[in-house]
């Protein structure tokens, strides 16, 4: 790690740690970068945009020369919609691989814009496998594109992207990736994983703030996408063409968020890039799971599918445990958790990305132990039904 890498114990300004999949805890330097105003048409800001595009593209690694980076205003969902609307042609058809809320949202988005869509819904936390994707593509020649969620934060599952990409490439179809919560911590090299476009967001693994996302798309695919978009403002081709022509965003850019992101990129590079960022997050996750299991908690997913981004835990069966009370008590101790989004059995999630390391995670686990004691929770073990659900999941995975 570089000696220039800022310490994790940056001034917290009295704020809690965000244990979420983004927005997340940022460094003091990233916050401070937003104290200056920038002219959106000024040459200095155009240079900032050019730097952002160049440095993000470099994160792809080998094969990045075939791609272009296009930043887009708005939240992650805006950028996913832009990717789908720009690259799935109006007469195309997409196969959406869903195992949680974000895959289902992609399918809903395609339906809203009038694109033909087929859904492979694996439930809450089963991964889509290459063999079943291959079978669907062989059976349905109308499918032109496959949409995959890299890390489904509903459950915390890290989907087998290389396996998915291989099946899509073998069938001669095109892959679009929602890597919103994984890009920057989990490698996606075009030399190993062939894809047309990938989308992520500023407030995820690069540790910037909300305000924009970015699309990394094959240049030849961008060129061919003119006229596809269903929306004026969400047209990635038009945004790319304007940036290539003038270096400017078509509409008012989030100048402060861009400035913060460039500082976040400085810190990202000083830490050691994708490999180092991913290693820190994985270490955070390992400390979290070891500590929580020692307290009696059980993870929703088997270890094989656990991502370094966020982990879902079953809520304890003990009648003294109520998640809203648990949440507030943890917040009072300086930690904001994430409620469960899926599963039949009640659950909650703890994110392990953001500006903190394993020492902070150990404090999280200690706070959980203290809160359980204060609440009078004698056991963190989940309901028997939760364990049965997990056993069913493990059997389904083994059979897949």
N, C-alpha and C positions, 0 to 999 in steps of 0.2 A: 504493500500500500504506500502511496506517495506521501512524503513528509508534508506536502502541501495540502493534504486532505484534511478538511476541518474536523474537529472533534464531534462526537455524537452528543455530548452534553452542551449543545448550543443553548443560549438563553431561551427558555420556554415562554417567556412573556406571560406567565401565569396560565397558559393554556394546557389542556389535557393532551395526552398522546392519542392519536387516532389509529386504532387497531382495525382498520377497514381496508377494502381494496381500492381506495381512492375516491374522493380526495384523501390525502394522507398527510402525515406530519412532514413538514419541510424544514430546511435549515434556516437559521437566522439570515444567512447571506442571501438565500433565495427570496425571503421576505423583503429584505432591504433593497433588492434590485428593483422593486416596484415603486420606490420612492421618487423616481424621476419620470417626468412626462416626455413622450416622444411624438414627433410629428409623423403621421402615418405615410405621408408622401415624401418625406425628407430622405436624402441620400443615406444618412446614417442608419435610418430604420430599414431601408432597402438592403443595406449591407448586413444588418442583423438577420433579415429574412434569408438572404443568400447563405449566410453561415449556418443557420438552423437547418436549411435543406441539405447542405453539403455534409454536415456532421451526422445528421440522422441517417442519411443514405449509407455512410461509412459503417454504421452499426450492423448492416446486413452481412458484411464480410465478403467472402469469395462469391463472385457473381453479381455484385452490386452495380457494376457498370452497365448492366442492361436495364436498370430501373431509374425512376425519377421520384423525388419526394415532393408531395403537394400538401402543404398545411391547409387546414380548413377551419373556419370559425365554428364554434359551438361545442356542445358536449359530445361524448363518445357516440351516443345513439344518433346524433346528427350526422356524424362522419360515417357510421355504418350505413345509414340510409343513403348517403352520398355515394358510397362505394357500390352498393347494390343497384342504385338507380342509374349510375354511370356505366357500369361494366356488364350488367345483365341486359342484353338488348330487349326491346319491347316485344319481339317475337321469340325470345329465348325462354328457357325453363330452368329453374334452379332446384337442386336437391339440397335441402337444409338439414344438417346433422344437429339434432337437438338432444341435450340431456340436462336441461335446466331452462331458466327464464330467458337467457339471452339468445339461445337458439330459437326458442318460441317467438321471441320478439323479432328476430330476423325474418321468420316466416310471415308474421303479421305485417311487417313492413313491406315485404314483397307483394302481399295481397292488397295492401292499401294502395300501392302504386300500379296495380293491375298487371303485375308480372306473374306468369305461370309458376307454380311452386309445388314441389312434392316434399313431404316432411317425413324424415326418419326420426321418430321420437323414441329415445331410449329410456324414457322415464327420468327420474330425478338424478341418477348418478351412475348409470351404466355407460361405458365408453362405446362410441361407434367403432366397429372393427372393419378392417380393410376388405375382408371376404364378403361381408354383407353389402358394403358399398359397391363392390365390383358386381355383385349379383343384380343390384338395382339398376346400375348403369347399363348392364348387358340387356336387361329386360325392358328398359325405357330409353330408346335412342333419342327421344325428344329432349332429354336433359342436356343442356349445354354447359352448365356451371354447377359446382358444388360449393356450398357455404359451410365452413367449419369454424367452431369456437375453440380457440387455442386453450384457454383456461376458463372453465365455466365456474364463475365465482358463487353461483347459487349453492354449490356443494363444496367447491374447492378442488374439483377434479381437473387434472392436467390431461387433456385428451391426446391420444397417440398420433400426433400430427404427421410424422414421417410415414407412418403406415397408411394414413388417410391419403396423403399426397401421392404415394406410390400407386394406390388403387386408381386415383383420378387420372394420373398421367398415363397409366397403362390402358385406360379406356379412351384416351384421347380427348378428355374433357378439361375444363378450366377450373382452377381452384381459387376461391376468395376466402381470406382468413380474417376473422375478428380476433386479433391478438391484443385486445384492449388492455388486459391486465397482466400480460406475460412479456410483451416485447420490451427488451432492455435487460431482462433477467434470464430469459430462456432463449437460446440461439435459434434463429430461423434463417439459415444460410441458403440462398437460392441454388447453390451448387449441390446441396443435399436434398432440399425440399423445393420442388418446382411449383410456383404459384404465380398467378396473374397480378394479384394485389393483396396487400395487407394493411389493416388499419389499426391504429393505437391512439393514445391520448396523452396530453402533456402531464396530467396529474396522476400518473401511474408509476411505473418502475423507474422512470427518469427522475422522479421526485420533484416535478414542477407543480404549478397551480392550475386549477381549471380555467378554461377559456378557449382552447382549441384542441383539435386532434390533427392527425397527419396520415396520409395514405402513401405507401410505398408501392408503386405500380410499374409493371414492365412498360418501357417507353413505347414499344410497338403497339401494345394494347391501349395505352392512352391515346395514341394517334388515331387508332381505329374507333375510338369511343365517341367521336364528335357526333352530336345530335341524339345520343341515346337518352340523356338525362330527362327525367320527368319534372325537374325543378330548375328554376333559374339560379337560385342561390346555392343549391347543392350539386352543381355541375362540376365535377372534378376536372373534366377536360378543359372547360372554359377557365377555371382557376389556374390550371397548369399553363395554358396558352398565354394568359395574361402575365403570369410570373416569368415565363420565358421571354416575353416581349419587353416588359417594362421593369420587372423585379418587384412589382407591387401586388398587393392583394386586391381583388376586384371590389370588395366592400370593406368598411371600416374594420381593421384588424384589432385584436386584443393586445395592444402594444405592451401593456404592463406584464401580461402573462408571457409574452414572447421574451421580454427582458429577463423575467424570472427563470424562464426555461433555459436560456443561454447560460445563466449562472449554474443552474442545476446540471447542465451538460458539462460545465467545467468540473464540477464536483464528481460527476459520474466518471469522467475520463481520469481524474486524479485517483479515484478509488481503484481503477483498473478495468473499467468497461464492463461488458456483458458478463464475462466469466466471474469477475470479483463481485459484482452486484448480485448475481445469481447465487454465489456461494454464501454471501452474507444472509440473504433471505432464507436459503436452505438451512443455514445454521440457526437462524431465528426460529424457523419451524421446528427443527429437531429439539431445541431447548423447550419450546412451548409444549410439544407433544409429550416429551419425557416428563416434564413437570406436571402437566394436567393428568396424565395417566397415573402418576404417583399419587395424585389426590383422589383417584377413583373414576375420573371421567373416561368416556369412550369416544373415539372418533367415528364419524359416520362412514368414512371410506377406509378401505384396506390400504396398507402402507404403499402398495405399488402405485396407487393412483393419486396419492397426496401431492399437491402442488406446493411450491415454496411461497405461494401468494396468500392463501387464506385457508383455514381449516375449520370444518364444521364439527361441533361436539354435541352429543345428545345431552339434553337437560336431565338433571338428576330426578329420580323417581320420588325422592324424599318429599313428603307433603309440605315441609317447611320451605322448599325452594319455589320461588316465583320469579320468573325472569325479569319482569319490570323492576322489582325490588333489587334483584341482583345487579341489573344494569345501572340503576341510580347509585347504588353503593360503590360500584366500581368507578363510576364517573367522579364521585366525591373523592376517590383516591387518585384521580388523575388519569384514568384510562377509559376511553370510549370504545365499546364493543359493537358488534353487528348482530342484529337479531337473525334468527333462522329464516330462510326464504322458502325452503321446500321441505320435503319429507313428511310422512304421516305422523311420525313421532316428533314432539317438540324438540327444537334444537336451537343453537346459537353459533355464531362464527367469530373467529378471532383472526385478523389479518396480521401478516408478518412482513409487509412491505412498508417502506417509508424510512424516515431519517432516524433509525434506531438500530441497536445491535442486541446481541444475546443478553447483555447485562440488563438492559431494559426489560427484555422478555422475562428474565428471572424475577424481576420486581413485579411484573404482571402476575406471575404464578403465585408469588407470595401474597399479593393483594387478593387473589381469588381465594386462597386458603383462609385469610383473615375474614373475608366477607362471608364465606360459608359458616365459619364459627360464629360470627355475629348474628347470622340468620337462624342459627340453630339447626343447620343441616348436618345430620350425622353421617350421611353417605352420599357421595357424588355418583354412585352407580346409576345407570339409566334403567328405565322400565324394562321388564322382560321382553315386551313387544319390540323394543328398539333393538335388542340383541338378536331377536328372531328375524327382524327386518334386515339387519346387517348380514346374518347368515345366509338369508335368501339371496342377497346381493352377491356374496362371495361365490355361491353356487352358480349363479347366473354368469358371472365373469369367467368361472372355470369352464363353463360349457360353451362360451362364446367363441 
